Amino acid sequence: MAGRRVGVAGLGAMGMGTALALVDAGFTVAGYDLDPAKRDALAAAGGIACASPAELAEHADRVITLVVNAAQVEQLLFGAAGLAAEFGGGLLLQSATVAPAWVQALEPRLAGLGIALLDAPVSGGPVKARAGELSIMLSGAPALRERAADVLDAAAAHLFVMGDAVGQGSSMKLVNQLLAGVHIAAAAEAMAFALKSGLDARATYQVITAAAGNSWMFENRVPHILDADYSPRSAVEIFIKDLGLVTDSARAQTFPLPLANVAHQLFTMAASAGHGREDDAAVIKVWQRLSDISLPGEPE
């Protein structure tokens, strides 16, 4: 089993799903999360619960980071009982959504400790993570990609090799997040306009999902609005962070992104109104405040 050992750092919706998919695929899977209950849940499913990031190095020669942001990756690697000090000779698959420049700067830091790095951001959501059907945007040296091939095959339905240089995968993820954020905001705007126009919300959904105006995000997120279910699958705060990375990266290249900037402001407005930890479909509540519309599940 020595060649089938993998660690997952971060056992949230995406991380736990991926960890369980790897268990199903026959890997010895060690997992770490700040929440002991999540570690215990992995152990109950056949994985190994680790009490610290450093402990992952005892059980795995490849580790995937599936946390929220660069600050959390820093803490995992270099904080108290961090992974980096114990992981010499290991391979890190960095899958958090981060700035390309940040992951490029991480590579020599890890190399100095004998740790190899692949830039491997993911997309697909918790359901596809659990099924081992993520889309992975990969970049890094060919030999390292080969070293991770079995893990990638078990975790992903679609593997896109963006190049040999770390940072190219994260650049692709930012393009994806630009579209995802704009599409969610546009879906919310369209539904708010429909409600303001006196249209039935469910009938509007049925028409759009059968018409040219549909998008994956419209089809996936609008049911949350229809059901008045704003429990977070992906929170408003996540898109404030991700679209912030998008706009910061574009600004560094003197590249205009007017639609992404407007979407970023809309998510920021939703958070400032108290909806930051709700599902990202709650961005529709910006229009609710501006236009005095009643959302599904609320009194007229």
Secondary structure, DSSP 8 states (H G I E B T S, - for coil): -GGGEEEEE--SHHHHHHHHHHHHTT-EEEEE-S-HHHHHHHHHTT-EE-SSHHHHHHH-SEEEE--SSHHHHHHHHHSTT-SGGG-TT-EEEE-S---HHHHHHHHHHHHTTT-EEEE--EESHHHHHHHT-EEEEEES-HHHHHHTHHHHHHHEEEEEEEESSTTHHHHHHHHHHHHHHHHHHHHHHHHHHHHHTT--HHHHHHHHHTSTT--HHHHHHHHHHHTT----SSBHHHHHHHHHHHHHHHHHTT---HHHHHHHHHHHHHIIIIITTSBGGGGHHHHHHHHT---TTS--
